[in-house]
Amino acid sequence: MPASNTFCEALTIYKIYVETEKVEGKTYTTKNMAPIASNYADKGYVSKEEVEEILAAVIAKLSQK
């Protein structure tokens, strides 16, 4: 399980940039989509720290009985 600060790229948030080039008198425009750099905590994914916290709470509850 990855840590919360592990690098990931957003699957739904991206930056669009446009490239324009001229070839033999014709202008071609290309739209590119690049994912935004992020980490697991920013995206709300379950991280190693959260799982450890949940397991510690479960073990503590089980050991009380």
C-alpha positions as CSV (number, residue, x, y, z in Angstrom):
1,M,0.0,0.0,0.0
2,P,1.5,3.4,-1.0
3,A,2.1,6.2,1.5
4,S,0.0,9.3,1.3
5,N,2.7,11.4,-0.3
6,T,3.4,9.0,-3.2
7,F,3.3,10.7,-6.6
8,C,0.5,10.0,-8.9
9,E,-1.1,11.7,-11.9
10,A,-4.7,12.8,-11.8
11,L,-7.0,10.7,-14.1
12,T,-9.8,13.3,-14.3
13,I,-8.0,16.6,-13.9
14,Y,-5.7,17.7,-16.7
15,K,-4.2,20.7,-18.4
16,I,-4.9,21.3,-22.1
17,Y,-2.3,23.0,-24.2
18,V,-2.4,23.8,-27.9
19,E,0.4,23.4,-30.4
20,T,0.3,25.1,-33.8
21,E,2.6,24.3,-36.6
22,K,2.8,25.3,-40.3
23,V,3.7,22.7,-42.9
24,E,3.9,23.6,-46.5
25,G,1.7,26.7,-46.0
26,K,-1.0,24.9,-44.0
27,T,-1.6,25.5,-40.3
28,Y,-2.2,22.5,-38.1
29,T,-3.5,22.8,-34.6
30,T,-3.1,20.0,-32.0
31,K,-4.8,19.9,-28.6
32,N,-2.9,17.9,-26.0
33,M,-4.1,16.9,-22.6
34,A,-1.5,16.4,-19.8
35,P,-2.4,14.9,-16.4
36,I,-1.7,17.1,-13.4
37,A,0.9,15.9,-10.9
38,S,-0.5,15.1,-7.5
39,N,-0.2,12.6,-4.6
40,Y,-2.5,10.0,-3.1
41,A,-3.6,12.2,-0.2
42,D,-4.7,15.0,-2.5
43,K,-6.8,12.6,-4.6
44,G,-8.5,11.0,-1.6
45,Y,-7.1,7.5,-2.2
46,V,-6.7,5.2,0.8
47,S,-3.1,5.4,2.0
48,K,-0.8,3.2,4.1
49,E,-1.1,5.6,7.1
50,E,-4.9,5.3,7.0
51,V,-4.9,1.6,6.8
52,E,-2.4,1.3,9.7
53,E,-4.7,3.6,11.7
54,I,-7.8,1.5,11.0
55,L,-6.0,-1.8,11.8
56,A,-4.7,-0.3,15.1
57,A,-8.2,0.7,16.0
58,V,-9.7,-2.7,15.2
59,I,-6.9,-4.5,17.1
60,A,-7.5,-2.2,20.1
61,K,-11.2,-2.9,20.1
62,L,-10.6,-6.7,19.8
63,S,-8.1,-6.7,22.6
64,Q,-10.6,-5.0,25.0
65,K,-13.0,-7.9,25.0
